[in-house]
Amino acid sequence: MDLQKINYQKELDKILDGLEEEKRVPTLLLHSCCAPCSSYVLEYLSRYFQITVFYYNPNIYPESEYEMRTQEQQKLIREMKTGYPVSFQEGRYDRTEFFRAAAGFENAREGGARCMKCYALRLEESARAARDGGFDYFTTTLSISPMKNARKLNEIGQKTGEKYGVKYLVSDFKKKNGYKRSIELSREFGLYRQDYCGCEFSLAERRQKEQTV
């Protein structure tokens, strides 16, 4: 099957339709990059899953930024009404893990090879945590961003899921106005919305663009 032609939202719809016929509520480990991106995903998927938000983002720089985003994630979970209750699990914050993954790609453009390595790093750790925690599925909020490559994310997620024996929930959360809804929810909950992806390379690129405007 040509992965480029897959409509991941339609594939997700099929899975969710099937879940409604089951008698038990499946568990989902949801890797989250930040509270704003997770807002719509939690609103959407908590009707079908018992969700644990897995906050594993060793790419984020500086540490103060990481701490702020972590706090915002927990704030959202506390304040947001969801279908089924949502819990929180924090992963390691060890930036050497990100630097090992990004080695040799430090100068790659944003959205290029370095980002693919970062996706793979975070999805592999999520799959490992999902396996160890006995979750039925795992996935990531990353596909909600118009700047993120949903095809690549799903390709990496599915391969990683096969490696660890956990089903990857395919998605393209920007569909169905998901990104627009995440902005609305961010305003509703007063969430901090960052203006760069997270790593120091994306921050430097952002500052460089600001200087040229």
mmCIF file of the C-alpha atoms, coordinates in Angstrom:
data_MODEL
# 
_entry.id   MODEL 
# 
loop_
_atom_site.group_PDB 
_atom_site.id 
_atom_site.type_symbol 
_atom_site.label_atom_id 
_atom_site.label_alt_id 
_atom_site.label_comp_id 
_atom_site.label_asym_id 
_atom_site.label_entity_id 
_atom_site.label_seq_id 
_atom_site.pdbx_PDB_ins_code 
_atom_site.Cartn_x 
_atom_site.Cartn_y 
_atom_site.Cartn_z 
_atom_site.occupancy 
_atom_site.B_iso_or_equiv 
_atom_site.pdbx_formal_charge 
_atom_site.auth_seq_id 
_atom_site.auth_comp_id 
_atom_site.auth_asym_id 
_atom_site.auth_atom_id 
_atom_site.pdbx_PDB_model_num 
ATOM 1   C CA . MET A 1 1   ? 0.000   0.000  0.000  1.00 0.00 ? 1   MET A CA 1 
ATOM 2   C CA . ASP A 1 2   ? 1.250   3.479  -0.891 1.00 0.00 ? 2   ASP A CA 1 
ATOM 3   C CA . LEU A 1 3   ? 1.594   5.247  2.453  1.00 0.00 ? 3   LEU A CA 1 
ATOM 4   C CA . GLN A 1 4   ? 1.340   8.618  0.733  1.00 0.00 ? 4   GLN A CA 1 
ATOM 5   C CA . LYS A 1 5   ? -2.255  7.877  -0.287 1.00 0.00 ? 5   LYS A CA 1 
ATOM 6   C CA . ILE A 1 6   ? -3.509  6.822  3.114  1.00 0.00 ? 6   ILE A CA 1 
ATOM 7   C CA . ASN A 1 7   ? -6.131  9.079  4.675  1.00 0.00 ? 7   ASN A CA 1 
ATOM 8   C CA . TYR A 1 8   ? -5.178  8.648  8.318  1.00 0.00 ? 8   TYR A CA 1 
ATOM 9   C CA . GLN A 1 9   ? -8.263  10.413 9.614  1.00 0.00 ? 9   GLN A CA 1 
ATOM 10  C CA . LYS A 1 10  ? -10.503 7.935  7.802  1.00 0.00 ? 10  LYS A CA 1 
ATOM 11  C CA . GLU A 1 11  ? -8.405  5.068  9.159  1.00 0.00 ? 11  GLU A CA 1 
ATOM 12  C CA . LEU A 1 12  ? -8.811  6.482  12.664 1.00 0.00 ? 12  LEU A CA 1 
ATOM 13  C CA . ASP A 1 13  ? -12.562 6.823  12.140 1.00 0.00 ? 13  ASP A CA 1 
ATOM 14  C CA . LYS A 1 14  ? -12.767 3.128  11.304 1.00 0.00 ? 14  LYS A CA 1 
ATOM 15  C CA . ILE A 1 15  ? -10.890 2.181  14.475 1.00 0.00 ? 15  ILE A CA 1 
ATOM 16  C CA . LEU A 1 16  ? -13.064 4.408  16.647 1.00 0.00 ? 16  LEU A CA 1 
ATOM 17  C CA . ASP A 1 17  ? -16.237 3.015  15.100 1.00 0.00 ? 17  ASP A CA 1 
ATOM 18  C CA . GLY A 1 18  ? -15.029 -0.463 15.993 1.00 0.00 ? 18  GLY A CA 1 
ATOM 19  C CA . LEU A 1 19  ? -14.237 0.539  19.564 1.00 0.00 ? 19  LEU A CA 1 
ATOM 20  C CA . GLU A 1 20  ? -17.796 1.705  20.143 1.00 0.00 ? 20  GLU A CA 1 
ATOM 21  C CA . GLU A 1 21  ? -18.948 -1.879 19.654 1.00 0.00 ? 21  GLU A CA 1 
ATOM 22  C CA . GLU A 1 22  ? -16.606 -3.231 22.342 1.00 0.00 ? 22  GLU A CA 1 
ATOM 23  C CA . LYS A 1 23  ? -17.770 -3.682 25.936 1.00 0.00 ? 23  LYS A CA 1 
ATOM 24  C CA . ARG A 1 24  ? -14.596 -2.446 27.598 1.00 0.00 ? 24  ARG A CA 1 
ATOM 25  C CA . VAL A 1 25  ? -12.799 0.882  27.341 1.00 0.00 ? 25  VAL A CA 1 
ATOM 26  C CA . PRO A 1 26  ? -9.303  0.473  25.840 1.00 0.00 ? 26  PRO A CA 1 
ATOM 27  C CA . THR A 1 27  ? -6.262  2.254  27.241 1.00 0.00 ? 27  THR A CA 1 
ATOM 28  C CA . LEU A 1 28  ? -4.170  4.746  25.296 1.00 0.00 ? 28  LEU A CA 1 
ATOM 29  C CA . LEU A 1 29  ? -0.750  6.171  26.067 1.00 0.00 ? 29  LEU A CA 1 
ATOM 30  C CA . LEU A 1 30  ? -0.783  9.567  24.402 1.00 0.00 ? 30  LEU A CA 1 
ATOM 31  C CA . HIS A 1 31  ? 2.593   11.142 23.825 1.00 0.00 ? 31  HIS A CA 1 
ATOM 32  C CA . SER A 1 32  ? 2.130   14.892 24.114 1.00 0.00 ? 32  SER A CA 1 
ATOM 33  C CA . CYS A 1 33  ? 4.464   17.594 22.880 1.00 0.00 ? 33  CYS A CA 1 
ATOM 34  C CA . CYS A 1 34  ? 2.602   20.378 24.709 1.00 0.00 ? 34  CYS A CA 1 
ATOM 35  C CA . ALA A 1 35  ? -0.703  21.271 26.332 1.00 0.00 ? 35  ALA A CA 1 
ATOM 36  C CA . PRO A 1 36  ? -2.121  23.275 23.385 1.00 0.00 ? 36  PRO A CA 1 
ATOM 37  C CA . CYS A 1 37  ? -1.560  20.424 20.942 1.00 0.00 ? 37  CYS A CA 1 
ATOM 38  C CA . SER A 1 38  ? -3.017  17.875 23.351 1.00 0.00 ? 38  SER A CA 1 
ATOM 39  C CA . SER A 1 39  ? -6.167  19.900 24.080 1.00 0.00 ? 39  SER A CA 1 
ATOM 40  C CA . TYR A 1 40  ? -8.183  18.902 21.035 1.00 0.00 ? 40  TYR A CA 1 
ATOM 41  C CA . VAL A 1 41  ? -6.805  15.360 21.071 1.00 0.00 ? 41  VAL A CA 1 
ATOM 42  C CA . LEU A 1 42  ? -7.936  14.858 24.668 1.00 0.00 ? 42  LEU A CA 1 
ATOM 43  C CA . GLU A 1 43  ? -11.353 16.323 23.930 1.00 0.00 ? 43  GLU A CA 1 
ATOM 44  C CA . TYR A 1 44  ? -11.670 14.042 20.909 1.00 0.00 ? 44  TYR A CA 1 
ATOM 45  C CA . LEU A 1 45  ? -10.219 10.740 22.097 1.00 0.00 ? 45  LEU A CA 1 
ATOM 46  C CA . SER A 1 46  ? -11.260 10.707 25.761 1.00 0.00 ? 46  SER A CA 1 
ATOM 47  C CA . ARG A 1 47  ? -14.712 9.618  24.602 1.00 0.00 ? 47  ARG A CA 1 
ATOM 48  C CA . TYR A 1 48  ? -13.204 6.337  23.433 1.00 0.00 ? 48  TYR A CA 1 
ATOM 49  C CA . PHE A 1 49  ? -10.137 5.676  25.610 1.00 0.00 ? 49  PHE A CA 1 
ATOM 50  C CA . GLN A 1 50  ? -8.794  5.799  29.124 1.00 0.00 ? 50  GLN A CA 1 
ATOM 51  C CA . ILE A 1 51  ? -5.878  8.107  28.363 1.00 0.00 ? 51  ILE A CA 1 
ATOM 52  C CA . THR A 1 52  ? -2.555  8.581  30.072 1.00 0.00 ? 52  THR A CA 1 
ATOM 53  C CA . VAL A 1 53  ? -0.684  11.603 28.762 1.00 0.00 ? 53  VAL A CA 1 
ATOM 54  C CA . PHE A 1 54  ? 2.980   10.692 28.408 1.00 0.00 ? 54  PHE A CA 1 
ATOM 55  C CA . TYR A 1 55  ? 5.178   13.763 28.553 1.00 0.00 ? 55  TYR A CA 1 
ATOM 56  C CA . TYR A 1 56  ? 8.525   12.761 27.079 1.00 0.00 ? 56  TYR A CA 1 
ATOM 57  C CA . ASN A 1 57  ? 10.276  15.648 25.322 1.00 0.00 ? 57  ASN A CA 1 
ATOM 58  C CA . PRO A 1 58  ? 14.043  15.731 25.909 1.00 0.00 ? 58  PRO A CA 1 
ATOM 59  C CA . ASN A 1 59  ? 14.361  18.009 22.888 1.00 0.00 ? 59  ASN A CA 1 
ATOM 60  C CA . ILE A 1 60  ? 12.909  21.032 24.677 1.00 0.00 ? 60  ILE A CA 1 
ATOM 61  C CA . TYR A 1 61  ? 15.294  23.885 25.427 1.00 0.00 ? 61  TYR A CA 1 
ATOM 62  C CA . PRO A 1 62  ? 15.940  25.547 27.819 1.00 0.00 ? 62  PRO A CA 1 
ATOM 63  C CA . GLU A 1 63  ? 15.014  23.622 30.962 1.00 0.00 ? 63  GLU A CA 1 
ATOM 64  C CA . SER A 1 64  ? 12.817  26.502 32.142 1.00 0.00 ? 64  SER A CA 1 
ATOM 65  C CA . GLU A 1 65  ? 10.812  26.110 28.929 1.00 0.00 ? 65  GLU A CA 1 
ATOM 66  C CA . TYR A 1 66  ? 10.468  22.394 29.565 1.00 0.00 ? 66  TYR A CA 1 
ATOM 67  C CA . GLU A 1 67  ? 9.210   23.027 33.088 1.00 0.00 ? 67  GLU A CA 1 
ATOM 68  C CA . MET A 1 68  ? 6.691   25.602 31.887 1.00 0.00 ? 68  MET A CA 1 
ATOM 69  C CA . ARG A 1 69  ? 5.307   23.282 29.227 1.00 0.00 ? 69  ARG A CA 1 
ATOM 70  C CA . THR A 1 70  ? 5.109   20.423 31.717 1.00 0.00 ? 70  THR A CA 1 
ATOM 71  C CA . GLN A 1 71  ? 3.160   22.567 34.172 1.00 0.00 ? 71  GLN A CA 1 
ATOM 72  C CA . GLU A 1 72  ? 0.798   23.730 31.444 1.00 0.00 ? 72  GLU A CA 1 
ATOM 73  C CA . GLN A 1 73  ? 0.134   20.132 30.465 1.00 0.00 ? 73  GLN A CA 1 
ATOM 74  C CA . GLN A 1 74  ? -0.770  19.192 34.016 1.00 0.00 ? 74  GLN A CA 1 
ATOM 75  C CA . LYS A 1 75  ? -2.922  22.299 34.381 1.00 0.00 ? 75  LYS A CA 1 
ATOM 76  C CA . LEU A 1 76  ? -4.934  21.348 31.311 1.00 0.00 ? 76  LEU A CA 1 
ATOM 77  C CA . ILE A 1 77  ? -5.504  17.809 32.573 1.00 0.00 ? 77  ILE A CA 1 
ATOM 78  C CA . ARG A 1 78  ? -6.712  19.141 35.928 1.00 0.00 ? 78  ARG A CA 1 
ATOM 79  C CA . GLU A 1 79  ? -9.096  21.696 34.462 1.00 0.00 ? 79  GLU A CA 1 
ATOM 80  C CA . MET A 1 80  ? -10.441 20.081 31.300 1.00 0.00 ? 80  MET A CA 1 
ATOM 81  C CA . LYS A 1 81  ? -13.606 18.021 31.357 1.00 0.00 ? 81  LYS A CA 1 
ATOM 82  C CA . THR A 1 82  ? -13.035 14.806 29.445 1.00 0.00 ? 82  THR A CA 1 
ATOM 83  C CA . GLY A 1 83  ? -15.094 11.775 28.512 1.00 0.00 ? 83  GLY A CA 1 
ATOM 84  C CA . TYR A 1 84  ? -13.073 9.299  30.574 1.00 0.00 ? 84  TYR A CA 1 
ATOM 85  C CA . PRO A 1 85  ? -10.585 10.473 33.222 1.00 0.00 ? 85  PRO A CA 1 
ATOM 86  C CA . VAL A 1 86  ? -7.112  11.414 31.981 1.00 0.00 ? 86  VAL A CA 1 
ATOM 87  C CA . SER A 1 87  ? -3.913  10.788 33.932 1.00 0.00 ? 87  SER A CA 1 
ATOM 88  C CA . PHE A 1 88  ? -0.369  12.087 33.544 1.00 0.00 ? 88  PHE A CA 1 
ATOM 89  C CA . GLN A 1 89  ? 2.995   10.355 33.308 1.00 0.00 ? 89  GLN A CA 1 
ATOM 90  C CA . GLU A 1 90  ? 6.244   12.271 32.920 1.00 0.00 ? 90  GLU A CA 1 
ATOM 91  C CA . GLY A 1 91  ? 9.131   10.721 31.055 1.00 0.00 ? 91  GLY A CA 1 
ATOM 92  C CA . ARG A 1 92  ? 12.826  11.451 31.540 1.00 0.00 ? 92  ARG A CA 1 
ATOM 93  C CA . TYR A 1 93  ? 14.182  14.869 30.749 1.00 0.00 ? 93  TYR A CA 1 
ATOM 94  C CA . ASP A 1 94  ? 17.689  14.065 29.585 1.00 0.00 ? 94  ASP A CA 1 
ATOM 95  C CA . ARG A 1 95  ? 18.755  16.297 26.732 1.00 0.00 ? 95  ARG A CA 1 
ATOM 96  C CA . THR A 1 96  ? 21.704  14.042 25.899 1.00 0.00 ? 96  THR A CA 1 
ATOM 97  C CA . GLU A 1 97  ? 19.142  11.603 24.482 1.00 0.00 ? 97  GLU A CA 1 
ATOM 98  C CA . PHE A 1 98  ? 18.013  14.236 22.004 1.00 0.00 ? 98  PHE A CA 1 
ATOM 99  C CA . PHE A 1 99  ? 21.560  15.223 21.078 1.00 0.00 ? 99  PHE A CA 1 
ATOM 100 C CA . ARG A 1 100 ? 22.475  11.590 20.405 1.00 0.00 ? 100 ARG A CA 1 
ATOM 101 C CA . ALA A 1 101 ? 19.467  11.253 18.114 1.00 0.00 ? 101 ALA A CA 1 
ATOM 102 C CA . ALA A 1 102 ? 20.162  14.545 16.317 1.00 0.00 ? 102 ALA A CA 1 
ATOM 103 C CA . ALA A 1 103 ? 23.921  13.996 15.925 1.00 0.00 ? 103 ALA A CA 1 
ATOM 104 C CA . GLY A 1 104 ? 25.036  14.851 12.411 1.00 0.00 ? 104 GLY A CA 1 
ATOM 105 C CA . PHE A 1 105 ? 21.788  16.680 11.631 1.00 0.00 ? 105 PHE A CA 1 
ATOM 106 C CA . GLU A 1 106 ? 22.281  19.791 13.732 1.00 0.00 ? 106 GLU A CA 1 
ATOM 107 C CA . ASN A 1 107 ? 22.213  22.040 10.671 1.00 0.00 ? 107 ASN A CA 1 
ATOM 108 C CA . ALA A 1 108 ? 19.258  20.357 8.976  1.00 0.00 ? 108 ALA A CA 1 
ATOM 109 C CA . ARG A 1 109 ? 16.305  22.578 8.183  1.00 0.00 ? 109 ARG A CA 1 
ATOM 110 C CA . GLU A 1 110 ? 13.314  22.604 10.505 1.00 0.00 ? 110 GLU A CA 1 
ATOM 111 C CA . GLY A 1 111 ? 10.967  19.802 9.506  1.00 0.00 ? 111 GLY A CA 1 
ATOM 112 C CA . GLY A 1 112 ? 13.784  17.844 7.869  1.00 0.00 ? 112 GLY A CA 1 
ATOM 113 C CA . ALA A 1 113 ? 16.010  14.915 8.854  1.00 0.00 ? 113 ALA A CA 1 
ATOM 114 C CA . ARG A 1 114 ? 16.739  16.164 12.381 1.00 0.00 ? 114 ARG A CA 1 
ATOM 115 C CA . CYS A 1 115 ? 13.031  16.353 13.152 1.00 0.00 ? 115 CYS A CA 1 
ATOM 116 C CA . MET A 1 116 ? 12.496  12.831 11.825 1.00 0.00 ? 116 MET A CA 1 
ATOM 117 C CA . LYS A 1 117 ? 15.150  11.595 14.248 1.00 0.00 ? 117 LYS A CA 1 
ATOM 118 C CA . CYS A 1 118 ? 13.416  13.471 17.054 1.00 0.00 ? 118 CYS A CA 1 
ATOM 119 C CA . TYR A 1 119 ? 10.035  11.958 16.146 1.00 0.00 ? 119 TYR A CA 1 
ATOM 120 C CA . ALA A 1 120 ? 11.587  8.499  16.189 1.00 0.00 ? 120 ALA A CA 1 
ATOM 121 C CA . LEU A 1 121 ? 13.233  9.100  19.567 1.00 0.00 ? 121 LEU A CA 1 
ATOM 122 C CA . ARG A 1 122 ? 10.019  10.209 21.244 1.00 0.00 ? 122 ARG A CA 1 
ATOM 123 C CA . LEU A 1 123 ? 7.831   7.584  19.610 1.00 0.00 ? 123 LEU A CA 1 
ATOM 124 C CA . GLU A 1 124 ? 10.214  4.771  20.520 1.00 0.00 ? 124 GLU A CA 1 
ATOM 125 C CA . GLU A 1 125 ? 10.220  5.808  24.173 1.00 0.00 ? 125 GLU A CA 1 
ATOM 126 C CA . SER A 1 126 ? 6.434   6.092  24.042 1.00 0.00 ? 126 SER A CA 1 
ATOM 127 C CA . ALA A 1 127 ? 6.096   2.614  22.574 1.00 0.00 ? 127 ALA A CA 1 
ATOM 128 C CA . ARG A 1 128 ? 8.405   1.219  25.242 1.00 0.00 ? 128 ARG A CA 1 
ATOM 129 C CA . ALA A 1 129 ? 6.380   2.916  27.981 1.00 0.00 ? 129 ALA A CA 1 
ATOM 130 C CA . ALA A 1 130 ? 3.126   1.677  26.447 1.00 0.00 ? 130 ALA A CA 1 
ATOM 131 C CA . ARG A 1 131 ? 4.439   -1.892 26.364 1.00 0.00 ? 131 ARG A CA 1 
ATOM 132 C CA . ASP A 1 132 ? 5.739   -1.716 29.915 1.00 0.00 ? 132 ASP A CA 1 
ATOM 133 C CA . GLY A 1 133 ? 2.463   -0.201 31.120 1.00 0.00 ? 133 GLY A CA 1 
ATOM 134 C CA . GLY A 1 134 ? 0.286   -2.747 29.348 1.00 0.00 ? 134 GLY A CA 1 
ATOM 135 C CA . PHE A 1 135 ? -1.528  -0.177 27.218 1.00 0.00 ? 135 PHE A CA 1 
ATOM 136 C CA . ASP A 1 136 ? -3.725  -1.242 24.301 1.00 0.00 ? 136 ASP A CA 1 
ATOM 137 C CA . TYR A 1 137 ? -2.601  1.625  22.040 1.00 0.00 ? 137 TYR A CA 1 
ATOM 138 C CA . PHE A 1 138 ? -0.148  4.487  21.862 1.00 0.00 ? 138 PHE A CA 1 
ATOM 139 C CA . THR A 1 139 ? 0.006   7.561  19.659 1.00 0.00 ? 139 THR A CA 1 
ATOM 140 C CA . THR A 1 140 ? 1.231   11.162 19.612 1.00 0.00 ? 140 THR A CA 1 
ATOM 141 C CA . THR A 1 141 ? -0.321  14.611 19.441 1.00 0.00 ? 141 THR A CA 1 
ATOM 142 C CA . LEU A 1 142 ? 2.342   15.776 16.979 1.00 0.00 ? 142 LEU A CA 1 
ATOM 143 C CA . SER A 1 143 ? 0.212   15.303 13.863 1.00 0.00 ? 143 SER A CA 1 
ATOM 144 C CA . ILE A 1 144 ? -2.095  18.151 14.921 1.00 0.00 ? 144 ILE A CA 1 
ATOM 145 C CA . SER A 1 145 ? 0.490   20.710 13.835 1.00 0.00 ? 145 SER A CA 1 
ATOM 146 C CA . PRO A 1 146 ? 0.332   21.940 10.228 1.00 0.00 ? 146 PRO A CA 1 
ATOM 147 C CA . MET A 1 147 ? 4.142   21.996 10.418 1.00 0.00 ? 147 MET A CA 1 
ATOM 148 C CA . LYS A 1 148 ? 4.446   18.274 11.181 1.00 0.00 ? 148 LYS A CA 1 
ATOM 149 C CA . ASN A 1 149 ? 4.519   15.493 8.588  1.00 0.00 ? 149 ASN A CA 1 
ATOM 150 C CA . ALA A 1 150 ? 1.617   13.194 9.487  1.00 0.00 ? 150 ALA A CA 1 
ATOM 151 C CA . ARG A 1 151 ? 2.636   10.542 6.960  1.00 0.00 ? 151 ARG A CA 1 
ATOM 152 C CA . LYS A 1 152 ? 6.108   10.241 8.456  1.00 0.00 ? 152 LYS A CA 1 
ATOM 153 C CA . LEU A 1 153 ? 4.776   10.254 12.000 1.00 0.00 ? 153 LEU A CA 1 
ATOM 154 C CA . ASN A 1 154 ? 2.384   7.427  11.255 1.00 0.00 ? 154 ASN A CA 1 
ATOM 155 C CA . GLU A 1 155 ? 5.016   5.474  9.379  1.00 0.00 ? 155 GLU A CA 1 
ATOM 156 C CA . ILE A 1 156 ? 7.455   5.761  12.303 1.00 0.00 ? 156 ILE A CA 1 
ATOM 157 C CA . GLY A 1 157 ? 4.735   5.050  14.848 1.00 0.00 ? 157 GLY A CA 1 
ATOM 158 C CA . GLN A 1 158 ? 3.533   1.904  13.129 1.00 0.00 ? 158 GLN A CA 1 
ATOM 159 C CA . LYS A 1 159 ? 7.030   0.502  12.712 1.00 0.00 ? 159 LYS A CA 1 
ATOM 160 C CA . THR A 1 160 ? 7.864   1.271  16.330 1.00 0.00 ? 160 THR A CA 1 
ATOM 161 C CA . GLY A 1 161 ? 4.624   -0.275 17.501 1.00 0.00 ? 161 GLY A CA 1 
ATOM 162 C CA . GLU A 1 162 ? 5.430   -3.480 15.649 1.00 0.00 ? 162 GLU A CA 1 
ATOM 163 C CA . LYS A 1 163 ? 8.858   -3.534 17.292 1.00 0.00 ? 163 LYS A CA 1 
ATOM 164 C CA . TYR A 1 164 ? 7.425   -3.277 20.807 1.00 0.00 ? 164 TYR A CA 1 
ATOM 165 C CA . GLY A 1 165 ? 4.214   -5.220 20.249 1.00 0.00 ? 165 GLY A CA 1 
ATOM 166 C CA . VAL A 1 166 ? 1.832   -2.314 20.903 1.00 0.00 ? 166 VAL A CA 1 
ATOM 167 C CA . LYS A 1 167 ? -0.757  -1.019 18.437 1.00 0.00 ? 167 LYS A CA 1 
ATOM 168 C CA . TYR A 1 168 ? -0.086  2.465  17.124 1.00 0.00 ? 168 TYR A CA 1 
ATOM 169 C CA . LEU A 1 169 ? -3.229  4.548  16.765 1.00 0.00 ? 169 LEU A CA 1 
ATOM 170 C CA . VAL A 1 170 ? -2.907  6.168  13.357 1.00 0.00 ? 170 VAL A CA 1 
ATOM 171 C CA . SER A 1 171 ? -4.004  9.775  13.173 1.00 0.00 ? 171 SER A CA 1 
ATOM 172 C CA . ASP A 1 172 ? -3.876  13.126 11.482 1.00 0.00 ? 172 ASP A CA 1 
ATOM 173 C CA . PHE A 1 173 ? -5.295  15.306 14.206 1.00 0.00 ? 173 PHE A CA 1 
ATOM 174 C CA . LYS A 1 174 ? -5.141  18.494 12.156 1.00 0.00 ? 174 LYS A CA 1 
ATOM 175 C CA . LYS A 1 175 ? -8.090  17.130 10.160 1.00 0.00 ? 175 LYS A CA 1 
ATOM 176 C CA . LYS A 1 176 ? -11.675 17.951 11.145 1.00 0.00 ? 176 LYS A CA 1 
ATOM 177 C CA . ASN A 1 177 ? -10.446 21.417 12.112 1.00 0.00 ? 177 ASN A CA 1 
ATOM 178 C CA . GLY A 1 178 ? -8.395  19.871 14.910 1.00 0.00 ? 178 GLY A CA 1 
ATOM 179 C CA . TYR A 1 179 ? -5.705  22.531 14.805 1.00 0.00 ? 179 TYR A CA 1 
ATOM 180 C CA . LYS A 1 180 ? -8.303  25.310 14.818 1.00 0.00 ? 180 LYS A CA 1 
ATOM 181 C CA . ARG A 1 181 ? -10.057 23.699 17.777 1.00 0.00 ? 181 ARG A CA 1 
ATOM 182 C CA . SER A 1 182 ? -6.759  23.432 19.672 1.00 0.00 ? 182 SER A CA 1 
ATOM 183 C CA . ILE A 1 183 ? -6.324  27.202 19.336 1.00 0.00 ? 183 ILE A CA 1 
ATOM 184 C CA . GLU A 1 184 ? -9.844  27.769 20.655 1.00 0.00 ? 184 GLU A CA 1 
ATOM 185 C CA . LEU A 1 185 ? -9.250  25.470 23.627 1.00 0.00 ? 185 LEU A CA 1 
ATOM 186 C CA . SER A 1 186 ? -5.896  27.109 24.356 1.00 0.00 ? 186 SER A CA 1 
ATOM 187 C CA . ARG A 1 187 ? -7.673  30.437 24.654 1.00 0.00 ? 187 ARG A CA 1 
ATOM 188 C CA . GLU A 1 188 ? -10.431 28.930 26.766 1.00 0.00 ? 188 GLU A CA 1 
ATOM 189 C CA . PHE A 1 189 ? -7.968  27.481 29.287 1.00 0.00 ? 189 PHE A CA 1 
ATOM 190 C CA . GLY A 1 190 ? -5.466  30.338 29.061 1.00 0.00 ? 190 GLY A CA 1 
ATOM 191 C CA . LEU A 1 191 ? -2.673  28.053 27.912 1.00 0.00 ? 191 LEU A CA 1 
ATOM 192 C CA . TYR A 1 192 ? 0.818   29.231 27.092 1.00 0.00 ? 192 TYR A CA 1 
ATOM 193 C CA . ARG A 1 193 ? 1.422   28.762 23.367 1.00 0.00 ? 193 ARG A CA 1 
ATOM 194 C CA . GLN A 1 194 ? 5.099   28.617 22.453 1.00 0.00 ? 194 GLN A CA 1 
ATOM 195 C CA . ASP A 1 195 ? 6.360   30.182 19.214 1.00 0.00 ? 195 ASP A CA 1 
ATOM 196 C CA . TYR A 1 196 ? 8.942   27.498 18.395 1.00 0.00 ? 196 TYR A CA 1 
ATOM 197 C CA . CYS A 1 197 ? 8.872   23.716 18.291 1.00 0.00 ? 197 CYS A CA 1 
ATOM 198 C CA . GLY A 1 198 ? 11.111  23.107 21.268 1.00 0.00 ? 198 GLY A CA 1 
ATOM 199 C CA . CYS A 1 199 ? 14.776  22.389 20.589 1.00 0.00 ? 199 CYS A CA 1 
ATOM 200 C CA . GLU A 1 200 ? 17.534  24.974 20.598 1.00 0.00 ? 200 GLU A CA 1 
ATOM 201 C CA . PHE A 1 201 ? 17.933  24.586 16.840 1.00 0.00 ? 201 PHE A CA 1 
ATOM 202 C CA . SER A 1 202 ? 14.286  25.501 16.213 1.00 0.00 ? 202 SER A CA 1 
ATOM 203 C CA . LEU A 1 203 ? 14.624  28.396 18.669 1.00 0.00 ? 203 LEU A CA 1 
ATOM 204 C CA . ALA A 1 204 ? 17.688  29.715 16.820 1.00 0.00 ? 204 ALA A CA 1 
ATOM 205 C CA . GLU A 1 205 ? 15.862  29.424 13.496 1.00 0.00 ? 205 GLU A CA 1 
ATOM 206 C CA . ARG A 1 206 ? 12.885  31.283 14.930 1.00 0.00 ? 206 ARG A CA 1 
ATOM 207 C CA . ARG A 1 207 ? 15.069  34.127 16.211 1.00 0.00 ? 207 ARG A CA 1 
ATOM 208 C CA . GLN A 1 208 ? 16.879  34.346 12.907 1.00 0.00 ? 208 GLN A CA 1 
ATOM 209 C CA . LYS A 1 209 ? 13.568  34.740 11.067 1.00 0.00 ? 209 LYS A CA 1 
ATOM 210 C CA . GLU A 1 210 ? 12.479  37.463 13.481 1.00 0.00 ? 210 GLU A CA 1 
ATOM 211 C CA . GLN A 1 211 ? 15.692  39.385 12.801 1.00 0.00 ? 211 GLN A CA 1 
ATOM 212 C CA . THR A 1 212 ? 15.143  39.301 9.046  1.00 0.00 ? 212 THR A CA 1 
ATOM 213 C CA . VAL A 1 213 ? 11.576  40.605 9.214  1.00 0.00 ? 213 VAL A CA 1 
# 
